[in-house]
Amino acid sequence: MNKEQALDSKEQTIVTISAFTANGDLAQLRDALTEGLNAGMPINDIKEILVQLYAYAGFPRSLNALHTLMEIVKERKAKGISDAIGNEPNPLPVDKSSVEFGTANQTKLIGRPVRGEVYEFAPAIDLFLKAHLFGDIFGRDNLDWKTRELATISALAGLGGAENQLRSHFGVGMYNGLTEKQLSQLVSIVQTKVDWKDGEAANKVLQSVLKQRQSNTLATNEAIRDYNQPNLKTGMLIRISEIEIHRKDLEAYKAILKEESEASVRLEPGVISIFPMSKKTDSTQVRILEIYASQEAYELHLKTPHFQKYKTSTLNMVKSLQLIDMDAMDPETINKIFGKLKE
């Protein structure tokens, strides 16, 4: 990730469009929407952002924003201004339910299966998040996930009082390609153009996240150096990753995956196996046998630079992802298998 990469002109307008949609300031939103169209944002991209934001700011704010955009587009058309229309999303897959598709998307977006006490306390919200937000909305492919996270974070910052959600989405945003500089720009735009108080609150959350991220990186590097040779007989995490790659990206993906798997096994004592395979009948169908010495080893793996590089580099190459956790039926044999390969 290039920490110095800044927001371009279109991305800067996404910040104000999203923040003013969330706080309901329609006068300021009108100016932000006009600025976005003038910067070359396609109408469908803006519509998609406003539709998505109903999940964070509610239907009334989303509908008001859409009405405002509709009026502006009509006025510009009457003046002879021709704005780019943009792409419509492709149809959602018909071979998966919204829950299945959304669960896979959520796992890919965040980097691990999502569990938590609140989802056990209120299973309905977990179902709605997976099926609707991550299936029906994030499954629409006319916006990439980096852009969707930019809009989400901007809306939460402009909304105010959503620090816990901001903390989570700052991390998800960086996981999906937003740089530290871009996020710093985002909160600066909210401070200067939307609301100083809300922007300052967002900035405090961001600085806390960045500080924790730096601390985690140092701790991870230290832990990897000091990690003892793992006991392969107990506490293992075993997983089969089922991944489908866009055919046009297959060769690039294979090269990046090979680099990541080699670095993981070589550098991380807690990584026992990252063994990529592809189906003989369809090379876009990739399967990876992952074996980690423990849950701790897996958590360390997710924080390593080589995994982060793999994640951000291949995000848009992956068409679908499913992580299947397995139980070892005969863990004692694993030592013999790897020993035999060495021989």
N, C-alpha and C positions, 0 to 999 in steps of 0.2 A: 504494500500500500504506500502510495506517495503522500506523506503527511503534509506536504506543501501544496497539494492540488487544491485550488480554490473553486468556489461556485461560479459557474458562468452566468451570463445575463439572464437566460431562461430560468435557471435554477434559483436565482435570486428572486425572480417574480413568483416562483412557486411558494417561497417562504411567506411573502406578504399575502398572496391569494389564500393560502391555507390558514394563516393566522387570523385574517379578517373574516374569513368564513366561520371560523370557530367562535370568535368573540361577537359576531353578529353586527359589526360595523359596516353597513351596506354602502355608505358614502365612500369610505376608504376602500372598500372592496371594489367598487366600480372603477376607481383609479388604478388599483392593482391589476384588475382584469384587463383593462385597456393597455396598461404597460406590458402585460404578458403577451397580448396579441401583437402589439407593436414590436416586441422582441422576437416574434416569429413562432410563438407557441401555437401548435395546431388546436383548433376548436375541440376536437375529440379528446385531446390530452387534458385540456382544462376541464371538460365535462367529466372525464374519468376521475380526476382528483376530487371534484366537488361531490360526485356520487360516493366515492370511497369515504369521504369525511363524515357522512351521516353516521357511520359506525363509531365515530369518536365525538362528534358534536351534536348529533341528533338530527332527525328528519327536518324539523323546522329550519335550522340553520342551513342545511344542505339545499333544501327546496328554495329558500330565499336567495341563496347564492346562484342556483341554476336559473331562476327567473331573471336575476340581474344580468347574468351572462347572455341569456337569450335576448334581452332588450338591447344590450350593447351590440351584439352581432347583427340584429336587425337594423340598428341605426347606422352601423358601419357599411352594411350592404347598400342601404339607401344612399349613402354618400359615395358609392362606387368603390369602396375598399373591399378587396377580395382577400379574405384570410384563408390560410391553409386549413383544410378539413381534418386531415390526419387519418390514422388507421382505426378500423373497428376491431374489437377483439375476435380471435378465432373461437369457434365453439368449444365448450368444455368437453372433456372426454365422456363418452357414453358408456364405457366399460367399467366405470367406477362410480360409486355413490359420492355425493358431496362430502360426506364424512370421511370416506377413504381418501379422496383427492385432497381434501383440506388438511387431513392429518399429515399426509406426505408433504404438502406444501409448508405447513407449520414446522415440521421437523427440518426441512431443508432451509427455511428462512432463519431459524434460530440456531440450528446446528446440533440439536439433540431432541429426543422426545420430550414433550412438555408435561410435567406432572406438578401437582401442588395441593396443599391442604384445601385451598378455596375451591378447587375443582371437585374434590371429594365432598366438600360441604354443600356445594351447589352444582351438581352434575349437569344441569341444564345449560349453564353458562359455558361450560367446557364444550358441550355439543354444539351450541350456537357459534362459538368461536371457530371450531374446527370446520363445521359444515358451511357456515355462511361467510364469515369474515375471510378465512383462509382458503375455503373452497370456491364459493361463488364470486368473491370480490378479488382476492389476491390471485385467484386462478385465471383472471382475465389478463391476457398477455399483451395488451396494447400499451401497457406501462411496465417498465422493469421494476424490480423490487427495491432497488436503490432509490428510484424516484418516489415510489410509494412510501418508503420510510422517511424521505425528506419531507413529504407532505404531512405525514403523520406527526413527526416530531415538531414541525412548525405549528400545526394545529394545537397540539398539546401545550406548547409554549405560549401560544396566544390565548388559549382557553383559561389558563391560570388554575391553580389548585390541583394540578395533576402531576405533582413531582414524582410520585412513585412510578407512574406509567412512563414519565419522561426518562427516569433512570434506566428503566428496562429498554426503552426504545433507542436511547443513545447507544447502548451496547449492541442492539440488533442492527442499528444503522451502520455502525463501524464494521460489524461482521459482514454486512452486505455492500461494503465499498465506500461508504462516506468517510472522508478523512477528518482528522482532528481540526485542520484549518477550516474545512467546510462547515463543521458543526460550530466552531467558534464564530465564523461569519454569520451563521444562522441566528445565533442568540444575539449577536450584535445588531442584526437587522431588526429583530423583534424589539430590542431595547430602544433603537433610534426611530423606528418607523411605526411601531405598533403600540407598545406600552412599556415604559421603562421599568416599572415594578415587576411585571410578569417576565420581562426579558432578564432582569437581574436575578430573579428566582431560578429561571432556567439556566443561567450562567453558573450559579452556585452548584446546581445539580451536575452540570457538565464538568466543572472543575473537580468535583468529588469523584465522578466516574473516571476521568482521566488519571487522577492521582491513584485510585484503586487499580486501574489498568496497569499503570507503571509498576506499582507494588507487586501485582500479580505476576508480571513479566519477570521481575527480578527473583521472586520466590520460585517461579516455575523453572527458571534457568538453574537456580541453586538446587532445587529438588531433583532435577534431572541429573545433575552432576553427582549428587549424593545418594541417588536411589540404589539400594542394594539389589543384587541379583534376585529376582523374584522367585517365590515358591510356586511352581506351576501346578501344584496339586490342589491348592485351595484358593478360593476367592477370585477366580478368574472371571473376566467379562468376555463372553464369546458372542459374536454377532455376524450375521450375514447381511451385507448391504446389497440391495437390489436396485440398480441404477439403469435408467435408460438415457442415452445420449442422443442429442440431435445429430443426424448423420453428417451434416456439413461440418460439425465441430469434432468429429470422432478422432481424427489423427492428432489434433492439437490436445484434446483431452487425454488421450493415451500417453502422450509425452509428459504432460504435467503430472498425471497420476503416477507414472513410473518414477519420476523424480521424487515425489512426496513419499511413496511407499518405501523406496530405498533409504531415504533420509530418516524416516521414522524407525525402521528396524535397526539401522546402523547407529543412530544417535540416542535412542531411548531404550534403556534396559527394560522398562515396563511394557514395551510393545513386543509381543511374541511373534505376531504374524499380521501383516497386511498384504494379503495375497490376492492380487487382481486377476480376474478371469473374464472371458467373454464367451457367449454362446457361439458354437460353431455355425448354427443356422442363421444367426443374426448378431453381428459384431457390435451393434449399438446397445445390446443388452449385456451390461457389465455386472458381474458379481464379485464381491470382495469378501474373503474370509478374514475377519478381524479377531484377533485374540490378544487381550490385555491381561497383565498379571493381576490387576485389581481395578475396581472403580476409580481409585485414586490415580492409577497409571493412565486410565482413559481420560480423566479430567486434565491431567498434565498434558497429554497429547493434544487436546483441543486448543491449548494455549500456546503451542509451539509456533515459531515463525514459519516453519515449512508447512504446517497444516493450514495456518491462516492464509499463506500465499496460495495454496491449493484451493481453499474455499473461495476466496475472492476472484481467482483467475478463472474458475470453472463454473461460477454461479449460473451464468446464462447458457452454458453448454448442456446443463442437466435438464432433461425433459421431465423426469420423475425420479423420486427417491423413496425407498422404503427400507427402514432399519428393522431387522428381525433378530431379537435377542434369543439366544439358545442356551440350553443347559448341557454341560458335558456329561455323557452317560458313563464314560470311562476315562476320567482325567489322568489316571496314572500312566496310560498308554502314550500320552502326549510327549512325555520325555523320551520315550523309545522312538516315536516317529521322528522327532527332530534330530535325535541322536543318530538314527539310521541314515537320514539325509546327509548329515555331516560326514558319516563314513563313506 
